[in-house]
Structure formats: structure tokens, C-alpha cells
Amino acid sequence: MTVARLTLDPAFVVGPVDRRLFGSFVEHMGRCVYTGVFEPGHPRADAGGLRTDVLDLVRELGVTTVRYPGGNFVSAYRWEDGVGPAGDRPRRLDLAWRTLESNAFGLNEFMRWAGLAGAEPMMAVNLGTRGPAEAAELVEYCNLDAGTAAADLRREHGVARPHDIRLWCLGNEMDGPWQIGSRTAEEYGRIAARAGHAMKRVDPGIELVACGSSDAGMPTFAAWEATVLEHAYDQVDYLSLHAYYDPEQYDEASFRASAVHLDASIDAVLATADHVRAKLRRTKRINLALDEWNVWYKSRHVEPENRGIEDNPALIEDDFTVTDAMVVGNLLISMLRHADRLTVGCQAQLVNIIAPIRTLPGGPAWRQTIFHPFARTARLARGTVLRPALTAPPMTTGRYGDVPAVDAVATLDGRDLTVFAVNRGTEPIPLRLDLRAFGVLRPGEHLVLANADPHLTNTADNPDRVTLAVRPGGTEVLMPPVSWHALSYVLMREA
């Protein structure tokens, strides 16, 4: 067996770990909201209809930020439909997914849920069928105390204190022809700048995320980002990036190496943003928000126009495997590797829709395989990201050529050092860690997600079939094929 070697030094730093990296996404799609986070009458529902079993799992998952209400859904959504007395709310056809939207769950229900989940809201505004005036009015409803029509309306709806939402998305995937009200880069850049200007007139302290390309494979990728930023650079603080990886779209080795593509996509968007910064002679740097990412068996997806109109259909409820969990863990490693500029992340989505948490209506909630690397990374990745020196045996992929079979990153928080690593290959690989720069270390836990059957999944009947194993730590460990690892150490004495 060829050995992988990882060398770390506290002097070689990427940047701080922003807690917003460990966010998620709740969209009015399928069963994410209805029978997901919200199910009045469920045995575990609270007085407001929120499923407390799901809330328990969300808190365990460690989600820090939640994007809402979409997603494609937001581009034809009237936020006013989801506020006020529930009995007075209209029932509408959602054009994004061709489903019926009851509006029983809306803005204020979401904010109550986010408070109980301990998550910061990331609110999206409709720039598909609506514009700057409606976006600014939503900020007014959410963030002003009293004395204006929208703020007083919120108080009439029983919410006396402002929601004080800091992070806002200027639409969603506006380059996508599937989007209701999609736009060219010129059109979107202009409306994003106008909406951003109006929204910050209401509350100058908010942060704004402009839509980047909906996928790095779009024909306008990079050109879209450049054009949008040339219009809206002064108004926005973040540029979004979306990345989904389909296990059935490429050869298996390429799927296992999906983080190679994410690395390249992040680098390309940052280069484009910095080009515009130089062109406009600005000093402000634009950071990235990877506000949709995950494994998604997209090739199995049935497009909305090919389905009938339903209430809360079970859409893209993928069952995730051990391999999928390793890939999710590797994507998190990629995100940490770019922590100096990638400071917001939202795994899509939180419940049922390609999600780490699944539910049955009236029944249980359980953890999918991908739950485990996310939860442990969110808990352990704190402080500062370190830049490792890594050598590893190669693996051959159809899409990327030869890539390292092992990938890794590390974080240092005071005296606590954590190494996150994956074996993307199909053979066991020893990993040797050179940590001499830290002085005397005491090894802690070695967490492993692996299984002899990489296609194994968790189910409602067997929810813990795939979970984490705890092994003794050390500076040399054997990494099984297709596995995710977290190794902890405590600094006892500096070198």
C-alpha cells in the first residue's frame, strides 16, 4: 500500500472558519416544509405545528444559517401571501414546481422555527416577477421597529420586535431558463443594483448576495458573474455559487473526486470577481456564498411540466449512500480550504429534498448518511483553517485525469487541532501525519465513516445502519476505501 503523508504547521494559515459556512436551505418544494419542518397534528408537533423531532435533529446537525424561501420557488412568490392570519391566506399555484401552496407556513412561522433551531435566517427576495419596491418593503416589514406601514403591519401580525435579518439573497439562479422571470446578465445586474440600493436605504446594515451562475457548466459561466458585478459591485457583499454532483452523470471515480470540480469552480468565480474589482478600481473584495450545494441524483429528476399539479408531492427524496457521505465530507473539506473568501454555505436542502434529514408524514424522522460528516465538521471545524502539505497516491478519473486519492484539511482552535480527511479511492491507504511543528500533542478521537458496502443507505426501518465509528487516534491511521475521517488532537506543549 502506498502511504499518504500530511504535514501541518500552525504558521501556514488559510483564514478563519466563518460559522455561516455550515448553513442549510429550506424551500417551499416537495415535502421540505409541509410534513418536513411543519406538520400540525404530528405526534411530535408543538402548538405552532413545528415538528420537534426534526428540530432536535437540526440542532444536532449544527446548522448555523438557513436560506429561505427558495430556490426556484422565490422567483414567483408573493411574501405577503404568507403573513397575517393563517385562515385569510390565499391558496396559490406555485409556478416553479407546479404544486399547490397553502401558505399555511410563511415568513413569521419560519422566523419562529429559525429561532428554535438556533439558525440565522438568509432571506431571498423575488427578482423574477417582482422588483426593488417589493424587496425594500420586505426589508421594512422584517427589520424596522415601528412607525411605517410595513413595520406596523408586522406588529399587527403579532410580531412586536423586528426580525433583524442581516443576510439577503437578490433572487435565485436568474440565469436559468427554467427560472420564472429569468433574465440576461445585463438585465439582472441592473435590477440587482437597484434592488440592493433600495434595500440598503431601508436598512444600511444588511448584507446582500448577488446571483452567480446557477451551475459552473452554464454556457455563460464567468461572463455572467463579470457582467452582474460590473453593475452591482458597490451594492453587494457576496456572489453566489451553486454546485450539485450527480453520482450517475459521470464515471464513479469522477463522482468520488467531485471536490476537484468544486475547487476549480470556486477559484474561477473568485478570479472573475477580483478581475471586476481591478477593472472598477475598488478596494472592497467580494466574498462567495455557496448557497446551494450537495450530492443530487439529478438525472432521476422529473421536470415540473412532466408532472401533474399536486399538494406537497415527494420530490427528489434521494436515499444517500456511504459514497455520497464521503463526497459530502470532501466538499466540506473544499469549502474549508477556501475559507478566506468562501464564508457562507447552504447545503440544499435540509429536510426530505436531497436532504440529511428525512421524515415520514405522521411518522419518524431519521438521519441520512450525509448527516454525519456535516454534523461533525460543523461541530469540530472552528478557529482557523490551516494549509496542509499533502502527498498521496493517485487515482484515475474519467473527467479529471489523475487526482490524489486522499484529500485533507485541518483547523486549529486554541489548543484543539482537528484534521478532516477522505480516502476517495477503492483501496485502503495509510495516512501519516507530521505534526512536529505543534510540539507535544495528545491524540483524541478518530471518527470514521466507512462500510464494506459503499452503496449502503439508512432507512426509516433501519436509521442507524450507517453511522460513525470511533477509533483510537494517532499520527498514523489506516483509511479504508471510500471513507471520511476526523482526527482530534490537543496541544499539550508548544514546540
C-alpha positions, 0 to 999 in steps of 0.5 A: 500500500502506498502511504499518504503523508500530511504535514501541518504547521500552525504558521501556514494559515488559510483564514478563519472558519466563518460559522455561516459556512455550515448553513442549510436551505429550506424551500417551499418544494416537495415535502421540505416544509409541509410534513418536513419542518411543519406538520400540525397534528404530528405526534411530535408537533408543538402548538405552532405545528413545528415538528420537534423531532426534526428540530432536535435533529437540526440542532444536532446537525449544527446548522448555523444559517438557513436560506429561505424561501427558495430556490426556484420557488422565490422567483414567483412568490408573493411574501405577503401571501404568507403573513397575517392570519393563517385562515385569510391566506390565499391558496396559490399555484406555485409556478416553479414546481407546479404544486399547490401552496397553502401558505399555511407556513410563511415568513413569521412561522419560519422566523419562529422555527429559525429561532428554535433551531438556533439558525440565522435566517438568509432571506431571498427576495423575488427578482423574477416577477417582482422588483426593488419596491417589493424587496425594500418593503420586505426589508421594512416589514422584517427589520424596522421597529415601528412607525411605517406601514410595513413595520406596523403591519408586522406588529399587527401580525403579532410580531412586536420586535423586528426580525433583524435579518442581516443576510439577503439573497437578490433572487435565485439562479436568474440565469436559468431558463427554467427560472420564472422571470429569468433574465440576461446578465445585463438585465439582472445586474441592473435590477440587482443594483437597484434592488440592493440600493433600495434595500440598503436605504431601508436598512444600511446594515444588511448584507446582500448576495448577488446571483452567480451562475446557477451551475459552473457548466452554464454556457455563460459561466464567468461572463455572467458573474463579470457582467452582474458585478460590473453593475452591482459591485458597490451594492453587494457583499457576496456572489453566489455559487451553486454546485450539485454532483450527480453520482450517475452523470459521470464515471464513479471515480469522477463522482468520488473526486467531485471536490476537484470540480468544486475547487476549480469552480470556486477559484474561477468565480473568485478570479472573475470577481477580483478581475471586476474589482481591478477593472472598477478600481475598488478596494472592497473584495467580494466574498462567495456564498455557496448557497446551494450545494450537495450530492443530487441524483439529478438525472432521476429528476422529473421536470415540473411540466412532466408532472401533474399539479399536486399538494406537497408531492415527494420530490427528489427524496434521494436515499444517500449512500456511504459514497455520497457521505464521503463526497459530502465530507470532501466538499466540506473539506473544499469549502474549508480550504477556501475559507478566506473568501468562501464564508457562507454555505447552504447545503440544499436542502435540509429536510426530505429534498436531497436532504440529511434529514428525512421524515415520514408524514405522521411518522419518524424522522431519521438521519441520512448518511450525509448527516454525519460528516456535516454534523461533525465538521460543523461541530469540530471545524472552528478557529482557523483553517490551516494549509496542509502539505499533502502527498498521496497516491493517485487515482484515475478519473474519467473527467479529471485525469489523475487526482490524489486519492486522499484529500485533507484539511485541518483547523486549529482552535486554541489548543484543539487541532482537528484534521478532516480527511477522505480516502476517495479511492477503492483501496485502503491507504495509510495516512501519516501525519507530521505534526512536529511543528505543534510540539507535544500533542495528545491524540483524541478521537478518530471518527470514521465513516466507512462500510464494506458496502459503499452503496449502503443507505439508512432507512426509516426501518433501519436509521442507524445502519450507517453511522460513525465509528470511533477509533483510537487516534494517532499520527498514523491511521489506516483509511479504508476505501471510500471513507471520511475521517476526523482526527482530534488532537490537543496541544499539550506543549508548544514546540 
